[in-house]
Amino acid sequence: MIKKWLSSTIDNSGLVIFRILLGLLIMAEGFGAILLGWVEAVFVKSKFTFNFIGFDFLQFLHGEKMYSYFFVMGILGLLIALGLFYRFAMIVFTIMWTAVYLIQKESYNNHYYFLILISIIMVFLPANGKLSIDAKLFPKIKQTKIPRWMPYLLIFQLAILYFYAAIAKLYPDWLDGTFSKILLNGITQRQFLLEIFNQKWFLLFYAYAGILFDLLIMPALLWKKTRKLAIIASFGFHLFNAYSLKIGIFPFLALSFIVLLYDSIPLKFLKNEQEILTNKNFNAKLFVVFFVPFFIVQIILPLRHHFIKGDVLFTEEGHRLAWRMMLRERKGILSIKIVDKNTGVIRYHNFASELTPKQIKILSNSPDFIWQYCQKLKKEAKKPISIFVECSVSINRRPYYKLIDEKTDMATAKFDYFGHNDWILLQDLN
């Protein structure tokens, strides 16, 4: 029954419009990063970036050339929207955006990761079947129908995000409104709003509304009887986040998914072409071979922190790639002691002299940043050294707890990306 429903053909207008919206948002992301100073702050004013561990070879993506890099991505967004050389533009953008994501963690955002996943899926979908320059130049690719399961690949990816975002909120500081208060008080200085935001009833409403929205929005959008109400709720939720949290294109990207929910789009200009069925020559086995493992990984990755010793809220181990969005506030105090192995001379390293304010803030409370920076210091040292770190972290304005084992020589410490690192201390936050 479900297999038959998914394999049935539907009008491809939703996927086509989604392609156009996605292209415009990619264009806005590329050009906006330049115009709003993001490229300058992250890649030009910094001496280096903190890449994902193992991707040091991407450090060449730095400096003023990144203006051109993001300009090219903006152009690729335009090509995607126009449907001109769509497949090529989608592949190149996916590679370029993934590289941007991997080269810098100081501006880490789950939504950047989400855009990678959506772009990967879009590479495989015939989203240029109509309303595209490609369809004009190459009539053989024209089509008005696609299998229903194609847009549902995208919908399923969004559902994974929402589901894990809801589950991640099920911890004490979210459930009692503690973090809601921290978050809301940080987005405005207007007194009348602060008076509302500090009311206990409002903090609890905000906290539980966030959980319910993430948990129920996809079923509500998929069910026709609740779809209109869910669309209204989506606009309210995402536009509020776009205004208050300043999280880039994601709110608008999430709203773009609404067009994928309709089997047909009631717009006359999309109906003026002769009906052309989907290309029967596509390799269904290829989709199965690629997308089954793809989604298995997407389902497993957010669970990994449950199998790593310690509280992810404190250790950060398993935090990334798990849709743990806007969940906590971290503040850290850090000092780095360097010991000359030959002479025994001790000095404290002034890391603030070579880092941007944002890098300093994140370095002071993030174990993987600290490990990476210590490896950098070891590599740059002209003589054998030991490195010892004193670091304490406050979570959601609790007292400070020690994060790093001060007796561990970080110059020789190893990093385990998928397991617990013994040099990260375990603390009970309750």
Secondary structure, DSSP 8 states (H G I E B T S, - for coil): -HHHHHHSEEESHHHHHHHHHHHHHHHHHHHHHHHTTHHIIIIISSS-----TT-GGGGGS-STHHHHHHHHHHHHHHHHHHTSSHHHHHHHHHHHHHHHHHH--TT--HHHHHHHHHHHHHHHS-TTSSSSHHHHH-GGG--SEEETHHHHHHHHHHHHHHHHHHHHT-SHHHHTSHHHHHHHHTS---HHHHHHHT-HHHHHHHHHHHHHHHHHHHHHHHSHHHHHHHHHHHHHHHHHHHHHT--TTHHHHHHHGGGGG-SS---GGGSSS------TTS-HHHHHHHHHHHHHHHHHGGGGGGGSSS-HHHH-TT-TTTT--S---EEEEEEEEEEETTT--EEE--GGGTS-HHHHHHHTT-HHHHHHHHHHHHHH-SS-EEEEEEEEEEETT---EE-B-TTS-TTT----SSS--TTB------
